[in-house]
């Protein structure tokens, strides 16, 4: 499902809301999650999962074409851990 499909599904299930309002709600939620993660915070949605940021240390990598060693800088990457309820639903529980 992509963002526009999510907006359409929510709008269809809530006919009293205008689609532009649903788009604004979805954007606000995503922006809030993104901002919290950018600030280094963890975002937990009970029953769904938790978003967090993991730090990857600097390391020496290798260029696959040339085999030459390359310095890879430290970086922060998003990480998602599924909640128990979601895992159970996906596995038929």
Helices and strands as residue ranges (DSSP letters): H 3-13, H 19-38, E 43-45, E 49-56, E 59-62, E 69-72, E 75-82, H 84-90
